[in-house]
Structure formats: structure tokens, C-alpha cells
Amino acid sequence: MIPADWTPAFVLPNIPLEAAIGCDIAVLAAAHNHRVAVLERTHSTLRRFLNRFADNFGQKLEPPF
């Protein structure tokens, strides 16, 4: 479950991340993390924003944040 006050702060498209890194007050979460998935379902603008990341060759990136 995501805390009600969990707020995405920034995106780091240049850091590949397989698993979440975090503590009680902050987390770096991969795009496929359950916390990110819940936020994407709730906020369509966030989902559209995260789906726009691509490399120089047009390959889709899943940036952590």
C-alpha cells in the first residue's frame, strides 16, 4: 500500500533500476514498481509523462523516480 502522502518528486531517466531503493521517508522506484503502477492508474498525466521517455534511437525507457 502507498502512503496517502507519497508524492513523486523527480524522474531519473539516466539511471537503470531493477528494484526499489528506499527508507521510511524516500524511495527511488523503478517504473514497474507497484507504487508507480498505482500512481499511474490514479493520475493519467503522470502515466502520459512517464510514457514519453525514449533514448536517442526512439526506444522506450522506463525511468525510475
N, CA, C and O atoms as a Tinker XYZ file with bonds, in Angstrom:
   260  protein
     1  N      0.826000   -1.184000    0.000000    73     2
     2  CA     0.000000    0.000000    0.000000    64     1     3
     3  C      0.871000    1.249000    0.000000    63     2     4     5
     4  O      1.894000    1.290000    0.683000    81     3
     5  N      0.481000    2.250000   -0.747000    73     3     6
     6  CA     1.215000    3.504000   -0.820000    64     5     7
     7  C      0.670000    4.457000    0.235000    63     6     8     9
     8  O     -0.544000    4.623000    0.356000    81     7
     9  N      1.565000    5.087000    1.002000    73     7    10
    10  CA     1.070000    6.095000    1.945000    64     9    11
    11  C      0.330000    7.200000    1.194000    63    10    12    13
    12  O      0.700000    7.539000    0.070000    81    11
    13  N     -0.709000    7.761000    1.804000    73    11    14
    14  CA    -1.506000    8.795000    1.153000    64    13    15
    15  C     -0.688000   10.023000    0.805000    63    14    16    17
    16  O     -1.023000   10.744000   -0.136000    81    15
    17  N      0.381000   10.271000    1.551000    73    15    18
    18  CA     1.186000   11.462000    1.308000    64    17    19
    19  C      2.424000   11.186000    0.447000    63    18    20    21
    20  O      3.324000   12.023000    0.390000    81    19
    21  N      2.487000   10.024000   -0.224000    73    19    22
    22  CA     3.620000    9.685000   -1.090000    64    21    23
    23  C      3.503000   10.513000   -2.357000    63    22    24    25
    24  O      2.488000   10.435000   -3.050000    81    23
    25  N      4.514000   11.301000   -2.675000    73    23    26
    26  CA     4.475000   12.216000   -3.796000    64    25    27
    27  C      5.691000   12.026000   -4.689000    63    26    28    29
    28  O      6.821000   12.082000   -4.204000    81    27
    29  N      5.482000   11.799000   -5.996000    73    27    30
    30  CA     6.629000   11.731000   -6.897000    64    29    31
    31  C      7.325000   13.083000   -6.929000    63    30    32    33
    32  O      6.666000   14.118000   -7.021000    81    31
    33  N      8.665000   13.082000   -6.852000    73    31    34
    34  CA     9.401000   14.339000   -6.795000    64    33    35
    35  C     10.227000   14.588000   -8.050000    63    34    36    37
    36  O     10.316000   15.726000   -8.511000    81    35
    37  N     10.832000   13.544000   -8.611000    73    35    38
    38  CA    11.659000   13.723000   -9.793000    64    37    39
    39  C     11.829000   12.410000  -10.524000    63    38    40    41
    40  O     11.577000   11.340000   -9.971000    81    39
    41  N     12.258000   12.498000  -11.771000    73    39    42
    42  CA    12.487000   11.327000  -12.616000    64    41    43
    43  C     13.971000   11.296000  -12.981000    63    42    44    45
    44  O     14.570000   12.331000  -13.274000    81    43
    45  N     14.548000   10.111000  -12.961000    73    43    46
    46  CA    15.968000    9.943000  -13.284000    64    45    47
    47  C     16.113000    9.000000  -14.485000    63    46    48    49
    48  O     16.414000    7.821000  -14.300000    81    47
    49  N     15.905000    9.495000  -15.709000    73    47    50
    50  CA    15.919000    8.604000  -16.871000    64    49    51
    51  C     17.283000    8.015000  -17.197000    63    50    52    53
    52  O     17.365000    7.078000  -17.991000    81    51
    53  N     18.357000    8.534000  -16.609000    73    51    54
    54  CA    19.695000    8.031000  -16.915000    64    53    55
    55  C     20.180000    6.971000  -15.931000    63    54    56    57
    56  O     21.339000    6.561000  -15.996000    81    55
    57  N     19.318000    6.521000  -15.023000    73    55    58
    58  CA    19.709000    5.507000  -14.040000    64    57    59
    59  C     18.849000    4.260000  -14.210000    63    58    60    61
    60  O     17.665000    4.281000  -13.873000    81    59
    61  N     19.425000    3.169000  -14.728000    73    59    62
    62  CA    18.639000    1.930000  -14.805000    64    61    63
    63  C     18.461000    1.346000  -13.400000    63    62    64    65
    64  O     19.420000    1.281000  -12.631000    81    63
    65  N     17.260000    0.931000  -13.068000    73    63    66
    66  CA    16.966000    0.448000  -11.730000    64    65    67
    67  C     16.057000   -0.766000  -11.820000    63    66    68    69
    68  O     14.986000   -0.697000  -12.423000    81    67
    69  N     16.472000   -1.864000  -11.232000    73    67    70
    70  CA    15.673000   -3.089000  -11.240000    64    69    71
    71  C     14.752000   -3.191000  -10.029000    63    70    72    73
    72  O     13.623000   -3.671000  -10.135000    81    71
    73  N     15.239000   -2.739000   -8.886000    73    71    74
    74  CA    14.460000   -2.845000   -7.649000    64    73    75
    75  C     14.455000   -1.496000   -6.940000    63    74    76    77
    76  O     15.329000   -0.658000   -7.164000    81    75
    77  N     13.467000   -1.301000   -6.090000    73    75    78
    78  CA    13.358000   -0.046000   -5.344000    64    77    79
    79  C     14.467000    0.054000   -4.301000    63    78    80    81
    80  O     14.898000   -0.943000   -3.722000    81    79
    81  N     14.911000    1.284000   -4.081000    73    79    82
    82  CA    15.886000    1.592000   -3.042000    64    81    83
    83  C     15.242000    2.660000   -2.181000    63    82    84    85
    84  O     14.845000    3.709000   -2.690000    81    83
    85  N     15.130000    2.411000   -0.886000    73    83    86
    86  CA    14.464000    3.429000   -0.091000    64    85    87
    87  C     14.532000    3.207000    1.396000    63    86    88    89
    88  O     15.162000    2.273000    1.891000    81    87
    89  N     13.858000    4.100000    2.092000    73    87    90
    90  CA    13.741000    4.060000    3.543000    64    89    91
    91  C     12.337000    4.545000    3.910000    63    90    92    93
    92  O     11.454000    4.571000    3.053000    81    91
    93  N     12.122000    4.923000    5.145000    73    91    94
    94  CA    10.791000    5.331000    5.590000    64    93    95
    95  C     10.298000    6.622000    4.945000    63    94    96    97
    96  O      9.090000    6.820000    4.814000    81    95
    97  N     11.215000    7.509000    4.538000    73    95    98
    98  CA    10.777000    8.819000    4.053000    64    97    99
    99  C     10.998000    9.054000    2.563000    63    98   100   101
   100  O     10.485000   10.032000    2.019000    81    99
   101  N     11.748000    8.185000    1.890000    73    99   102
   102  CA    12.020000    8.389000    0.461000    64   101   103
   103  C     12.294000    7.045000   -0.216000    63   102   104   105
   104  O     12.712000    6.078000    0.421000    81   103
   105  N     12.045000    7.018000   -1.522000    73   103   106
   106  CA    12.314000    5.804000   -2.288000    64   105   107
   107  C     12.644000    6.186000   -3.727000    63   106   108   109
   108  O     12.062000    7.110000   -4.295000    81   107
   109  N     13.589000    5.453000   -4.299000    73   107   110
   110  CA    13.827000    5.501000   -5.740000    64   109   111
   111  C     13.156000    4.250000   -6.265000    63   110   112   113
   112  O     13.581000    3.140000   -5.944000    81   111
   113  N     12.122000    4.409000   -7.064000    73   111   114
   114  CA    11.338000    3.266000   -7.516000    64   113   115
   115  C     11.420000    3.119000   -9.026000    63   114   116   117
   116  O     11.309000    4.099000   -9.762000    81   115
   117  N     11.614000    1.884000   -9.482000    73   115   118
   118  CA    11.622000    1.595000  -10.913000    64   117   119
   119  C     10.211000    1.787000  -11.471000    63   118   120   121
   120  O      9.230000    1.717000  -10.731000    81   119
   121  N     10.118000    2.026000  -12.759000    73   119   122
   122  CA     8.824000    2.275000  -13.398000    64   121   123
   123  C      7.856000    1.103000  -13.221000    63   122   124   125
   124  O      6.642000    1.309000  -13.209000    81   123
   125  N      8.365000   -0.109000  -13.086000    73   123   126
   126  CA     7.493000   -1.272000  -12.929000    64   125   127
   127  C      7.150000   -1.567000  -11.457000    63   126   128   129
   128  O      6.484000   -2.562000  -11.171000    81   127
   129  N      7.595000   -0.721000  -10.533000    73   127   130
   130  CA     7.306000   -0.898000   -9.114000    64   129   131
   131  C      5.811000   -0.706000   -8.854000    63   130   132   133
   132  O      5.170000    0.118000   -9.508000    81   131
   133  N      5.257000   -1.457000   -7.908000    73   131   134
   134  CA     3.824000   -1.376000   -7.615000    64   133   135
   135  C      3.391000    0.020000   -7.186000    63   134   136   137
   136  O      2.265000    0.425000   -7.477000    81   135
   137  N      4.253000    0.765000   -6.504000    73   135   138
   138  CA     3.900000    2.130000   -6.086000    64   137   139
   139  C      3.709000    3.039000   -7.299000    63   138   140   141
   140  O      2.794000    3.862000   -7.334000    81   139
   141  N      4.581000    2.881000   -8.287000    73   139   142
   142  CA     4.484000    3.680000   -9.507000    64   141   143
   143  C      3.238000    3.273000  -10.287000    63   142   144   145
   144  O      2.530000    4.128000  -10.819000    81   143
   145  N      2.970000    1.980000  -10.356000    73   143   146
   146  CA     1.790000    1.493000  -11.081000    64   145   147
   147  C      0.503000    2.067000  -10.496000    63   146   148   149
   148  O     -0.393000    2.458000  -11.244000    81   147
   149  N      0.402000    2.121000   -9.181000    73   147   150
   150  CA    -0.787000    2.687000   -8.538000    64   149   151
   151  C     -0.918000    4.163000   -8.870000    63   150   152   153
   152  O     -2.014000    4.634000   -9.177000    81   151
   153  N      0.182000    4.898000   -8.813000    73   151   154
   154  CA     0.136000    6.326000   -9.139000    64   153   155
   155  C     -0.235000    6.554000  -10.598000    63   154   156   157
   156  O     -0.974000    7.487000  -10.911000    81   155
   157  N      0.275000    5.706000  -11.495000    73   155   158
   158  CA    -0.057000    5.836000  -12.924000    64   157   159
   159  C     -1.544000    5.587000  -13.173000    63   158   160   161
   160  O     -2.159000    6.274000  -13.988000    81   159
   161  N     -2.125000    4.608000  -12.474000    73   159   162
   162  CA    -3.555000    4.346000  -12.631000    64   161   163
   163  C     -4.383000    5.507000  -12.098000    63   162   164   165
   164  O     -5.437000    5.825000  -12.650000    81   163
   165  N     -3.919000    6.130000  -11.045000    73   163   166
   166  CA    -4.648000    7.216000  -10.412000    64   165   167
   167  C     -4.493000    8.542000  -11.149000    63   166   168   169
   168  O     -5.428000    9.342000  -11.198000    81   167
   169  N     -3.316000    8.775000  -11.721000    73   167   170
   170  CA    -3.004000   10.067000  -12.344000    64   169   171
   171  C     -2.608000    9.864000  -13.807000    63   170   172   173
   172  O     -1.470000    9.501000  -14.103000    81   171
   173  N     -3.540000   10.097000  -14.704000    73   171   174
   174  CA    -3.278000    9.877000  -16.133000    64   173   175
   175  C     -2.185000   10.800000  -16.668000    63   174   176   177
   176  O     -1.465000   10.420000  -17.592000    81   175
   177  N     -2.047000   11.986000  -16.117000    73   175   178
   178  CA    -0.997000   12.905000  -16.558000    64   177   179
   179  C      0.383000   12.318000  -16.247000    63   178   180   181
   180  O      1.291000   12.410000  -17.072000    81   179
   181  N      0.545000   11.727000  -15.084000    73   179   182
   182  CA     1.810000   11.077000  -14.728000    64   181   183
   183  C      2.088000    9.916000  -15.675000    63   182   184   185
   184  O      3.219000    9.745000  -16.129000    81   183
   185  N      1.075000    9.124000  -15.973000    73   183   186
   186  CA     1.234000    7.995000  -16.897000    64   185   187
   187  C      1.694000    8.481000  -18.268000    63   186   188   189
   188  O      2.622000    7.912000  -18.843000    81   187
   189  N      1.063000    9.519000  -18.796000    73   187   190
   190  CA     1.466000   10.062000  -20.101000    64   189   191
   191  C      2.893000   10.606000  -20.048000    63   190   192   193
   192  O      3.665000   10.407000  -20.986000    81   191
   193  N      3.250000   11.289000  -18.962000    73   191   194
   194  CA     4.592000   11.832000  -18.796000    64   193   195
   195  C      5.636000   10.718000  -18.822000    63   194   196   197
   196  O      6.627000   10.814000  -19.546000    81   195
   197  N      5.422000    9.668000  -18.041000    73   195   198
   198  CA     6.401000    8.581000  -17.969000    64   197   199
   199  C      6.495000    7.803000  -19.276000    63   198   200   201
   200  O      7.554000    7.257000  -19.585000    81   199
   201  N      5.420000    7.739000  -20.046000    73   199   202
   202  CA     5.439000    7.013000  -21.318000    64   201   203
   203  C      6.137000    7.777000  -22.427000    63   202   204   205
   204  O      6.333000    7.224000  -23.509000    81   203
   205  N      6.513000    9.003000  -22.204000    73   203   206
   206  CA     7.158000    9.818000  -23.237000    64   205   207
   207  C      8.672000    9.677000  -23.264000    63   206   208   209
   208  O      9.307000   10.221000  -24.168000    81   207
   209  N      9.277000    8.976000  -22.320000    73   207   210
   210  CA    10.730000    8.848000  -22.276000    64   209   211
   211  C     11.218000    7.831000  -23.299000    63   210   212   213
   212  O     10.680000    6.729000  -23.406000    81   211
   213  N     12.254000    8.223000  -24.055000    73   211   214
   214  CA    12.859000    7.340000  -25.058000    64   213   215
   215  C     14.335000    7.693000  -25.184000    63   214   216   217
   216  O     14.753000    8.796000  -24.831000    81   215
   217  N     15.117000    6.749000  -25.689000    73   215   218
   218  CA    16.533000    7.029000  -25.926000    64   217   219
   219  C     16.706000    7.731000  -27.272000    63   218   220   221
   220  O     15.721000    8.064000  -27.929000    81   219
   221  N     17.941000    7.953000  -27.677000    73   219   222
   222  CA    18.226000    8.649000  -28.937000    64   221   223
   223  C     17.750000    7.895000  -30.167000    63   222   224   225
   224  O     17.647000    8.474000  -31.249000    81   223
   225  N     17.460000    6.619000  -30.015000    73   223   226
   226  CA    17.016000    5.802000  -31.144000    64   225   227
   227  C     15.516000    5.543000  -31.112000    63   226   228   229
   228  O     15.000000    4.776000  -31.924000    81   227
   229  N     14.812000    6.184000  -30.174000    73   227   230
   230  CA    13.370000    6.033000  -30.100000    64   229   231
   231  C     12.897000    4.853000  -29.267000    63   230   232   233
   232  O     11.696000    4.595000  -29.183000    81   231
   233  N     13.832000    4.131000  -28.648000    73   231   234
   234  CA    13.450000    3.002000  -27.800000    64   233   235
   235  C     12.880000    3.533000  -26.486000    63   234   236   237
   236  O     13.468000    4.417000  -25.863000    81   235
   237  N     11.736000    2.993000  -26.067000    73   235   238
   238  CA    11.069000    3.438000  -24.845000    64   237   239
   239  C     11.952000    3.170000  -23.617000    63   238   240   241
   240  O     12.545000    2.098000  -23.493000    81   239
   241  N     12.031000    4.145000  -22.723000    73   239   242
   242  CA    12.733000    3.993000  -21.450000    64   241   243
   243  C     11.710000    3.979000  -20.327000    63   242   244   245
   244  O     10.660000    4.616000  -20.425000    81   243
   245  N     12.017000    3.255000  -19.266000    73   243   246
   246  CA    11.179000    3.256000  -18.069000    64   245   247
   247  C     11.995000    3.904000  -16.966000    63   246   248   249
   248  O     12.722000    3.214000  -16.251000    81   247
   249  N     11.888000    5.223000  -16.814000    73   247   250
   250  CA    12.729000    5.915000  -15.833000    64   249   251
   251  C     12.274000    5.693000  -14.403000    63   250   252   253
   252  O     11.075000    5.673000  -14.124000    81   251
   253  N     13.240000    5.522000  -13.484000    73   251   254
   254  CA    12.870000    5.468000  -12.070000    64   253   255
   255  C     12.600000    6.866000  -11.543000    63   254   256   257
   256  O     13.083000    7.856000  -12.093000    81   255
   257  N     11.824000    6.933000  -10.475000    73   255   258
   258  CA    11.639000    8.203000   -9.790000    64   257   259
   259  C     11.340000    7.939000   -8.339000    63   258   260
   260  O     11.146000    8.878000   -7.568000    81   259
